[in-house]
Amino acid sequence: MGKRRAPPGRELADLLYRSLPLRSMKKRARFYLLLIIGLFLVVVFIDSLGTFDDRPYYQVPHGNHTHYVPKDCDPALSPGDAPTREPGPGERITCDGRIVPAGAF
């Protein structure tokens, strides 16, 4: 009895699967996929720090309400002294915790 041969198409598929360029393409694709996922996670982390936030105040959750603390105060305003109402358009929070029209300060 002779050795059994694989179907003709199967030999070609095995040759292509075991070839070096295909393996390197898979490694390259995996590298780029991990790179894209890593960059996405870095952007998400930086955004969570508030880097891309252009509001002039921080939102500080406190129990069942939120305090709105201004960013540009020295010394910083305590969250307990900050207002619990979000400033509307054309309003800002002063360093003593009052909400005033934007041009009044």
Buried (B, 14 or more C-beta within 10 A) or exposed (E): EEEEEEEEEEEEEEEEEEEEEEEEEEEEEEEEEEEEEEEEEEEEEEEEEEEEEEEEBBBBEEEEEBBBBBEEBEEEBEBEEBBEEEBEEEEBBBBEBEBEEEEEE
